[in-house]
Amino acid sequence: MQIFFERASDATFIFADGQLLAKNAVARQLISELQVDPAYLEQLVTTAVDQHESSLDNCTDCTILAQMPNHIIPLTLISAGGERFAYSLTY
């Protein structure tokens, strides 16, 4: 299982209670090449999930959202050279 996790083609970060527990090779590359702070990614996901679960935007009663097994959060990162990279965070 560890080998499959390490060699996965998607960057994978595993968090628990706001702490980064594990990351695979692609995640380490993302951190290195784009200077991504894993704590920033965790905060983005937490904020998006809190917003989806908030009664203020009516998402708590949304039938479509209730059917979705995951939350998908779009993310665009810009490299030091100005290149744009589009990602999706899945929670």
MMTF fields as JSON, N, C-alpha, C and O atoms, coordinates in Angstrom:
{
  "mmtfVersion": "1.0.0",
  "mmtfProducer": "UNKNOWN",
  "numBonds": 363,
  "numAtoms": 364,
  "numGroups": 91,
  "numChains": 1,
  "numModels": 1,
  "chainsPerModel": [1],
  "groupsPerChain": [91],
  "chainIdList": ["A"],
  "bondAtomList": [4, 2, 8, 6, 12, 10, 16, 14, 20, 18, 24, 22, 28, 26, 32, 30, 36, 34, 40, 38, 44, 42, 48, 46, 52, 50, 56, 54, 60, 58, 64, 62, 68, 66, 72, 70, 76, 74, 80, 78, 84, 82, 88, 86, 92, 90, 96, 94, 100, 98, 104, 102, 108, 106, 112, 110, 116, 114, 120, 118, 124, 122, 128, 126, 132, 130, 136, 134, 140, 138, 144, 142, 148, 146, 152, 150, 156, 154, 160, 158, 164, 162, 168, 166, 172, 170, 176, 174, 180, 178, 184, 182, 188, 186, 192, 190, 196, 194, 200, 198, 204, 202, 208, 206, 212, 210, 216, 214, 220, 218, 224, 222, 228, 226, 232, 230, 236, 234, 240, 238, 244, 242, 248, 246, 252, 250, 256, 254, 260, 258, 264, 262, 268, 266, 272, 270, 276, 274, 280, 278, 284, 282, 288, 286, 292, 290, 296, 294, 300, 298, 304, 302, 308, 306, 312, 310, 316, 314, 320, 318, 324, 322, 328, 326, 332, 330, 336, 334, 340, 338, 344, 342, 348, 346, 352, 350, 356, 354, 360, 358],
  "bondOrderList": [1, 1, 1, 1, 1, 1, 1, 1, 1, 1, 1, 1, 1, 1, 1, 1, 1, 1, 1, 1, 1, 1, 1, 1, 1, 1, 1, 1, 1, 1, 1, 1, 1, 1, 1, 1, 1, 1, 1, 1, 1, 1, 1, 1, 1, 1, 1, 1, 1, 1, 1, 1, 1, 1, 1, 1, 1, 1, 1, 1, 1, 1, 1, 1, 1, 1, 1, 1, 1, 1, 1, 1, 1, 1, 1, 1, 1, 1, 1, 1, 1, 1, 1, 1, 1, 1, 1, 1, 1, 1],
  "groupList": [{"groupName": "MET", "atomNameList": ["N", "CA", "C", "O"], "elementList": ["N", "C", "C", "O"], "formalChargeList": [0, 0, 0, 0], "bondAtomList": [1, 0, 2, 1, 3, 2], "bondOrderList": [1, 1, 2], "singleLetterCode": "M", "chemCompType": "L-PEPTIDE LINKING"}, {"groupName": "GLN", "atomNameList": ["N", "CA", "C", "O"], "elementList": ["N", "C", "C", "O"], "formalChargeList": [0, 0, 0, 0], "bondAtomList": [1, 0, 2, 1, 3, 2], "bondOrderList": [1, 1, 2], "singleLetterCode": "Q", "chemCompType": "L-PEPTIDE LINKING"}, {"groupName": "ILE", "atomNameList": ["N", "CA", "C", "O"], "elementList": ["N", "C", "C", "O"], "formalChargeList": [0, 0, 0, 0], "bondAtomList": [1, 0, 2, 1, 3, 2], "bondOrderList": [1, 1, 2], "singleLetterCode": "I", "chemCompType": "L-PEPTIDE LINKING"}, {"groupName": "PHE", "atomNameList": ["N", "CA", "C", "O"], "elementList": ["N", "C", "C", "O"], "formalChargeList": [0, 0, 0, 0], "bondAtomList": [1, 0, 2, 1, 3, 2], "bondOrderList": [1, 1, 2], "singleLetterCode": "F", "chemCompType": "L-PEPTIDE LINKING"}, {"groupName": "GLU", "atomNameList": ["N", "CA", "C", "O"], "elementList": ["N", "C", "C", "O"], "formalChargeList": [0, 0, 0, 0], "bondAtomList": [1, 0, 2, 1, 3, 2], "bondOrderList": [1, 1, 2], "singleLetterCode": "E", "chemCompType": "L-PEPTIDE LINKING"}, {"groupName": "ARG", "atomNameList": ["N", "CA", "C", "O"], "elementList": ["N", "C", "C", "O"], "formalChargeList": [0, 0, 0, 0], "bondAtomList": [1, 0, 2, 1, 3, 2], "bondOrderList": [1, 1, 2], "singleLetterCode": "R", "chemCompType": "L-PEPTIDE LINKING"}, {"groupName": "ALA", "atomNameList": ["N", "CA", "C", "O"], "elementList": ["N", "C", "C", "O"], "formalChargeList": [0, 0, 0, 0], "bondAtomList": [1, 0, 2, 1, 3, 2], "bondOrderList": [1, 1, 2], "singleLetterCode": "A", "chemCompType": "L-PEPTIDE LINKING"}, {"groupName": "SER", "atomNameList": ["N", "CA", "C", "O"], "elementList": ["N", "C", "C", "O"], "formalChargeList": [0, 0, 0, 0], "bondAtomList": [1, 0, 2, 1, 3, 2], "bondOrderList": [1, 1, 2], "singleLetterCode": "S", "chemCompType": "L-PEPTIDE LINKING"}, {"groupName": "ASP", "atomNameList": ["N", "CA", "C", "O"], "elementList": ["N", "C", "C", "O"], "formalChargeList": [0, 0, 0, 0], "bondAtomList": [1, 0, 2, 1, 3, 2], "bondOrderList": [1, 1, 2], "singleLetterCode": "D", "chemCompType": "L-PEPTIDE LINKING"}, {"groupName": "THR", "atomNameList": ["N", "CA", "C", "O"], "elementList": ["N", "C", "C", "O"], "formalChargeList": [0, 0, 0, 0], "bondAtomList": [1, 0, 2, 1, 3, 2], "bondOrderList": [1, 1, 2], "singleLetterCode": "T", "chemCompType": "L-PEPTIDE LINKING"}, {"groupName": "GLY", "atomNameList": ["N", "CA", "C", "O"], "elementList": ["N", "C", "C", "O"], "formalChargeList": [0, 0, 0, 0], "bondAtomList": [1, 0, 2, 1, 3, 2], "bondOrderList": [1, 1, 2], "singleLetterCode": "G", "chemCompType": "PEPTIDE LINKING"}, {"groupName": "LEU", "atomNameList": ["N", "CA", "C", "O"], "elementList": ["N", "C", "C", "O"], "formalChargeList": [0, 0, 0, 0], "bondAtomList": [1, 0, 2, 1, 3, 2], "bondOrderList": [1, 1, 2], "singleLetterCode": "L", "chemCompType": "L-PEPTIDE LINKING"}, {"groupName": "LYS", "atomNameList": ["N", "CA", "C", "O"], "elementList": ["N", "C", "C", "O"], "formalChargeList": [0, 0, 0, 0], "bondAtomList": [1, 0, 2, 1, 3, 2], "bondOrderList": [1, 1, 2], "singleLetterCode": "K", "chemCompType": "L-PEPTIDE LINKING"}, {"groupName": "ASN", "atomNameList": ["N", "CA", "C", "O"], "elementList": ["N", "C", "C", "O"], "formalChargeList": [0, 0, 0, 0], "bondAtomList": [1, 0, 2, 1, 3, 2], "bondOrderList": [1, 1, 2], "singleLetterCode": "N", "chemCompType": "L-PEPTIDE LINKING"}, {"groupName": "VAL", "atomNameList": ["N", "CA", "C", "O"], "elementList": ["N", "C", "C", "O"], "formalChargeList": [0, 0, 0, 0], "bondAtomList": [1, 0, 2, 1, 3, 2], "bondOrderList": [1, 1, 2], "singleLetterCode": "V", "chemCompType": "L-PEPTIDE LINKING"}, {"groupName": "PRO", "atomNameList": ["N", "CA", "C", "O"], "elementList": ["N", "C", "C", "O"], "formalChargeList": [0, 0, 0, 0], "bondAtomList": [1, 0, 2, 1, 3, 2], "bondOrderList": [1, 1, 2], "singleLetterCode": "P", "chemCompType": "L-PEPTIDE LINKING"}, {"groupName": "TYR", "atomNameList": ["N", "CA", "C", "O"], "elementList": ["N", "C", "C", "O"], "formalChargeList": [0, 0, 0, 0], "bondAtomList": [1, 0, 2, 1, 3, 2], "bondOrderList": [1, 1, 2], "singleLetterCode": "Y", "chemCompType": "L-PEPTIDE LINKING"}, {"groupName": "HIS", "atomNameList": ["N", "CA", "C", "O"], "elementList": ["N", "C", "C", "O"], "formalChargeList": [0, 0, 0, 0], "bondAtomList": [1, 0, 2, 1, 3, 2], "bondOrderList": [1, 1, 2], "singleLetterCode": "H", "chemCompType": "L-PEPTIDE LINKING"}, {"groupName": "CYS", "atomNameList": ["N", "CA", "C", "O"], "elementList": ["N", "C", "C", "O"], "formalChargeList": [0, 0, 0, 0], "bondAtomList": [1, 0, 2, 1, 3, 2], "bondOrderList": [1, 1, 2], "singleLetterCode": "C", "chemCompType": "L-PEPTIDE LINKING"}],
  "groupTypeList": [0, 1, 2, 3, 3, 4, 5, 6, 7, 8, 6, 9, 3, 2, 3, 6, 8, 10, 1, 11, 11, 6, 12, 13, 6, 14, 6, 5, 1, 11, 2, 7, 4, 11, 1, 14, 8, 15, 6, 16, 11, 4, 1, 11, 14, 9, 9, 6, 14, 8, 1, 17, 4, 7, 7, 11, 8, 13, 18, 9, 8, 18, 9, 2, 11, 6, 1, 0, 15, 13, 17, 2, 2, 15, 11, 9, 11, 2, 7, 6, 10, 10, 4, 5, 3, 6, 16, 7, 11, 9, 16],
  "groupIdList": [1, 2, 3, 4, 5, 6, 7, 8, 9, 10, 11, 12, 13, 14, 15, 16, 17, 18, 19, 20, 21, 22, 23, 24, 25, 26, 27, 28, 29, 30, 31, 32, 33, 34, 35, 36, 37, 38, 39, 40, 41, 42, 43, 44, 45, 46, 47, 48, 49, 50, 51, 52, 53, 54, 55, 56, 57, 58, 59, 60, 61, 62, 63, 64, 65, 66, 67, 68, 69, 70, 71, 72, 73, 74, 75, 76, 77, 78, 79, 80, 81, 82, 83, 84, 85, 86, 87, 88, 89, 90, 91],
  "secStructList": [7, 2, 2, 2, 2, 2, 2, 7, 1, 1, 7, 7, 3, 3, 3, 3, 6, 6, 3, 3, 3, 3, 3, 7, 2, 2, 2, 2, 2, 2, 2, 2, 2, 2, 7, 7, 7, 2, 2, 2, 2, 2, 2, 2, 2, 2, 2, 2, 2, 2, 2, 2, 6, 7, 4, 4, 4, 6, 4, 4, 4, 7, 2, 2, 2, 2, 2, 7, 1, 1, 7, 3, 3, 3, 3, 3, 3, 3, 7, 6, 6, 1, 7, 3, 3, 3, 3, 3, 3, 3, 7],
  "xCoordList": [0.827, 0.0, 0.877, 0.584, 1.935, 2.834, 3.465, 3.624, 3.822, 4.442, 3.442, 3.808, 2.187, 1.167, 0.908, 0.762, 0.851, 0.661, 1.808, 1.578, 3.021, 4.206, 4.282, 4.721, 3.856, 3.974, 2.714, 2.671, 1.708, 0.457, 0.734, 1.636, -0.051, 0.164, -0.435, -0.155, -1.254, -1.831, -1.082, -0.672, -0.916, -0.331, -1.33, -2.497, -0.873, -1.758, -1.185, -0.045, -2.013, -1.677, -2.709, -3.9, -2.277, -3.196, -3.067, -1.997, -4.203, -4.259, -5.168, -6.105, -4.889, -5.782, -5.628, -4.516, -6.74, -6.741, -5.813, -5.111, -5.818, -5.018, -3.534, -2.77, -3.115, -1.699, -1.476, -2.255, -0.416, -0.051, 0.589, 1.617, -0.036, 0.47, 1.357, 2.342, 0.998, 1.76, 1.581, 0.576, 2.567, 2.486, 3.292, 4.277, 2.864, 3.566, 4.597, 4.781, 5.262, 6.341, 5.861, 6.551, 4.684, 4.17, 3.832, 4.035, 3.329, 3.044, 4.327, 4.363, 5.375, 6.658, 7.195, 7.777, 7.0, 7.427, 6.63, 7.196, 5.337, 4.489, 4.96, 5.044, 5.261, 5.769, 7.087, 7.289, 7.963, 9.295, 9.266, 9.879, 8.559, 8.598, 7.725, 8.07, 6.601, 5.686, 5.606, 4.771, 6.469, 6.499, 5.112, 4.69, 4.423, 3.094, 3.227, 3.975, 2.508, 2.478, 1.304, 0.153, 1.563, 0.467, -0.567, -1.75, -0.15, -1.092, -2.084, -3.252, -1.605, -2.476, -3.528, -4.7, -3.125, -4.064, -5.108, -6.296, -4.661, -5.575, -6.574, -7.754, -6.117, -7.006, -8.017, -9.178, -7.584, -8.514, -9.638, -10.81, -9.275, -10.274, -11.209, -12.427, -10.659, -11.479, -12.467, -13.637, -12.006, -12.868, -13.964, -15.124, -13.612, -14.605, -15.653, -16.845, -15.222, -16.164, -17.078, -18.287, -16.511, -17.326, -18.357, -19.501, -17.949, -18.872, -19.985, -21.148, -19.648, -20.658, -21.645, -22.82, -21.179, -22.038, -22.768, -23.551, -22.517, -23.137, -24.572, -24.864, -25.449, -26.834, -26.98, -28.032, -25.949, -26.024, -26.118, -26.73, -25.528, -25.598, -26.542, -26.491, -27.402, -28.419, -27.847, -28.588, -26.552, -25.967, -26.339, -26.27, -26.725, -27.072, -28.317, -28.504, -29.184, -30.401, -30.294, -31.282, -29.124, -28.939, -28.927, -28.068, -29.864, -29.979, -28.756, -28.261, -28.262, -27.096, -25.875, -25.153, -25.641, -24.487, -24.581, -23.571, -25.782, -25.963, -25.597, -25.215, -25.707, -25.384, -23.897, -23.439, -23.134, -21.706, -20.932, -21.062, -20.122, -19.363, -18.172, -17.67, -17.713, -16.523, -16.807, -17.756, -15.965, -15.961, -14.811, -13.708, -15.058, -14.031, -13.795, -14.73, -12.536, -12.172, -11.155, -10.057, -11.51, -10.538, -9.405, -9.614, -8.221, -7.044, -6.113, -5.774, -5.701, -4.712, -3.477, -3.557, -2.34, -1.063, -0.221, -0.314, 0.601, 1.468, 2.911, 3.291, 3.713, 5.125, 5.9, 5.39, 7.135, 8.003, 8.199, 8.421, 8.119, 8.274, 6.984, 6.98, 5.895, 4.625, 3.71, 2.634, 4.104, 3.25, 2.094, 2.264, 0.902, -0.287, -0.53, -0.439, -0.837, -1.127, -2.487, -2.692, -3.414, -4.763, -4.848, -4.444, -5.372, -5.534, -6.931, -7.658, -7.301, -8.524, -8.163, -7.476, -8.629, -8.465, -9.716, -10.826, -9.564, -10.695, -10.652, -9.624, -11.793, -11.87, -12.996, -13.25],
  "yCoordList": [-1.178, 0.0, 1.249, 2.213, 1.238, 2.389, 2.7, 3.867, 1.669, 1.864, 2.51, 3.421, 2.058, 2.644, 4.098, 4.951, 4.381, 5.753, 6.637, 7.72, 6.182, 6.968, 7.223, 8.291, 6.25, 6.364, 6.873, 6.913, 7.254, 7.743, 8.943, 9.737, 9.066, 10.162, 11.477, 12.523, 11.452, 12.667, 13.03, 12.162, 14.326, 14.781, 14.463, 14.847, 13.767, 13.361, 13.815, 13.513, 14.548, 15.011, 14.403, 14.412, 13.879, 13.331, 14.166, 14.271, 14.756, 15.602, 14.978, 14.253, 15.262, 14.917, 15.994, 16.321, 16.534, 17.582, 18.739, 19.272, 19.12, 20.262, 19.994, 20.913, 18.76, 18.412, 17.535, 16.62, 17.818, 16.99, 15.706, 15.741, 14.566, 13.274, 12.602, 11.949, 12.766, 12.094, 12.828, 13.505, 12.686, 13.216, 12.302, 11.7, 12.2, 11.311, 12.096, 13.297, 11.401, 12.006, 13.187, 14.204, 13.074, 14.173, 15.374, 16.517, 15.134, 16.224, 16.933, 18.16, 16.168, 16.78, 17.616, 18.679, 17.132, 17.878, 19.178, 20.221, 19.123, 20.31, 21.346, 22.535, 20.895, 21.791, 22.417, 23.621, 21.616, 22.072, 23.039, 24.105, 22.675, 23.462, 24.708, 25.716, 24.658, 25.801, 26.463, 27.34, 26.043, 26.596, 26.609, 27.602, 25.486, 25.342, 24.99, 24.083, 25.705, 25.423, 24.474, 24.864, 23.251, 22.312, 22.871, 22.552, 23.687, 24.285, 25.198, 25.288, 25.869, 26.717, 25.861, 26.234, 24.722, 23.829, 23.304, 23.243, 22.932, 22.425, 23.507, 23.216, 24.748, 25.855, 26.135, 26.436, 26.038, 26.209, 25.185, 25.524, 23.941, 22.872, 23.087, 22.974, 23.392, 23.61, 24.747, 24.635, 25.834, 26.984, 26.622, 26.978, 25.918, 25.529, 24.589, 24.749, 23.62, 22.68, 23.421, 23.189, 24.3, 25.092, 25.928, 26.056, 26.493, 27.302, 26.436, 26.837, 25.25, 24.356, 23.898, 23.677, 23.755, 23.265, 24.386, 24.128, 25.62, 26.769, 26.928, 26.734, 27.273, 27.513, 28.871, 29.157, 29.707, 31.04, 31.001, 31.887, 29.997, 29.938, 28.853, 28.49, 28.331, 27.333, 26.006, 25.189, 25.773, 24.515, 23.341, 22.194, 23.593, 22.473, 21.755, 20.576, 22.452, 21.849, 21.507, 21.098, 21.668, 21.467, 19.974, 19.239, 19.529, 18.118, 17.627, 16.533, 18.42, 18.02, 17.872, 16.879, 18.838, 18.775, 17.563, 16.93, 17.246, 16.095, 14.78, 13.82, 14.723, 13.519, 13.38, 12.298, 14.457, 14.429, 13.782, 14.205, 12.755, 12.095, 12.929, 12.723, 13.863, 14.657, 16.132, 16.494, 16.951, 18.377, 18.594, 18.093, 19.334, 19.643, 21.151, 21.939, 21.544, 22.954, 23.276, 22.72, 24.179, 24.556, 25.389, 26.167, 25.221, 25.943, 26.228, 25.32, 27.471, 27.837, 28.354, 29.262, 27.769, 28.193, 28.796, 28.39, 29.77, 30.434, 30.219, 30.489, 29.725, 29.459, 30.769, 31.827, 30.678, 31.861, 32.455, 33.658, 31.625, 32.08, 32.602, 32.999, 32.611, 33.141, 32.119, 32.484, 30.851, 29.821, 29.524, 29.468, 29.333, 29.024, 27.512, 26.88, 26.954, 25.529, 25.387, 25.884, 24.707, 24.505, 23.138, 22.126, 23.125, 21.896, 21.848, 22.841, 20.693, 20.528, 19.842, 18.821, 20.407, 19.774, 18.955, 19.47, 17.71, 16.833, 16.472, 16.044, 16.653, 16.342, 15.378, 14.971],
  "zCoordList": [0.0, 0.0, 0.0, -0.708, 0.777, 0.855, -0.506, -0.863, -1.258, -2.574, -3.53, -4.273, -3.525, -4.392, -4.014, -4.89, -2.728, -2.253, -2.735, -3.273, -2.544, -2.894, -4.398, -4.825, -5.201, -6.662, -7.354, -8.584, -6.615, -7.214, -8.108, -7.841, -9.169, -10.12, -9.643, -10.23, -8.594, -8.014, -6.742, -5.971, -6.542, -5.278, -4.171, -4.25, -3.149, -2.061, -0.73, -0.378, -0.006, 1.339, 2.273, 1.963, 3.4, 4.39, 5.662, 6.261, 6.053, 7.241, 8.285, 7.952, 9.538, 10.643, 11.697, 12.113, 12.119, 13.143, 12.786, 13.645, 11.504, 11.068, 10.906, 10.612, 11.091, 10.977, 9.749, 9.484, 9.006, 7.865, 8.382, 9.058, 8.053, 8.508, 7.468, 7.811, 6.176, 5.123, 3.808, 3.592, 2.93, 1.569, 0.671, 1.1, -0.588, -1.51, -2.333, -2.134, -3.255, -4.04, -4.865, -4.943, -5.485, -6.305, -5.421, -5.832, -4.237, -3.303, -2.889, -2.808, -2.629, -2.274, -3.434, -3.219, -4.664, -5.851, -5.975, -6.299, -5.722, -5.77, -4.751, -5.059, -3.559, -2.512, -2.95, -2.797, -3.484, -3.871, -5.046, -4.989, -6.106, -7.333, -7.297, -7.912, -6.59, -6.561, -5.19, -4.966, -4.279, -2.926, -2.278, -1.686, -2.409, -1.826, -0.35, 0.018, 0.476, 1.906, 2.179, 1.984, 2.62, 2.894, 3.871, 3.755, 4.819, 5.766, 5.032, 5.409, 3.985, 3.161, 2.46, 2.423, 1.906, 1.236, 2.219, 1.902, 3.394, 4.418, 4.81, 5.003, 4.928, 5.286, 4.171, 4.451, 2.905, 1.779, 1.843, 1.681, 2.079, 2.136, 3.322, 3.178, 4.478, 5.672, 5.454, 5.822, 4.86, 4.594, 3.604, 3.809, 2.532, 1.527, 2.116, 1.853, 2.903, 3.52, 4.497, 4.514, 5.299, 6.234, 5.479, 5.916, 4.347, 3.544, 2.97, 2.992, 2.454, 1.898, 2.964, 2.669, 4.189, 5.268, 5.994, 6.909, 5.594, 6.224, 5.743, 4.563, 6.642, 6.253, 5.567, 4.996, 5.612, 5.01, 3.495, 2.898, 2.857, 1.39, 0.89, -0.285, 1.756, 1.426, 0.937, 0.391, 1.117, 0.652, 1.545, 1.104, 2.766, 3.645, 3.159, 3.459, 2.403, 1.88, 0.4, -0.21, -0.18, -1.616, -1.948, -1.462, -2.764, -3.123, -3.871, -3.6, -4.809, -5.591, -4.691, -4.785, -3.83, -2.927, -2.006, -1.701, -1.57, -0.679, -1.369, -0.699, -2.685, -3.447, -3.73, -4.096, -3.568, -3.876, -2.737, -1.588, -3.037, -1.967, -1.506, -0.401, -2.33, -2.018, -2.281, -2.976, -1.708, -2.036, -3.017, -2.798, -4.094, -5.081, -5.034, -5.176, -4.833, -4.721, -5.812, -5.812, -6.752, -7.784, -7.193, -6.262, -7.735, -7.237, -8.408, -9.167, -8.558, -9.568, -8.856, -8.029, -9.182, -8.611, -9.72, -10.878, -9.356, -10.33, -9.908, -8.769, -10.856, -10.565, -10.508, -10.877, -10.042, -9.992, -11.383, -11.515, -12.417, -13.792, -14.409, -15.574, -13.655, -14.138, -14.795, -15.27, -14.836, -15.411, -14.472, -13.254, -15.06, -14.27, -14.308, -15.36, -13.152, -13.025, -12.349, -11.242, -13.019, -12.481, -11.812, -12.385, -10.609, -9.827, -9.256, -9.275, -8.749, -7.984, -6.684, -6.675, -5.596, -4.282, -4.031, -4.169, -3.672, -3.383, -1.914, -1.391, -1.254, 0.166, 0.385, 1.519]
}
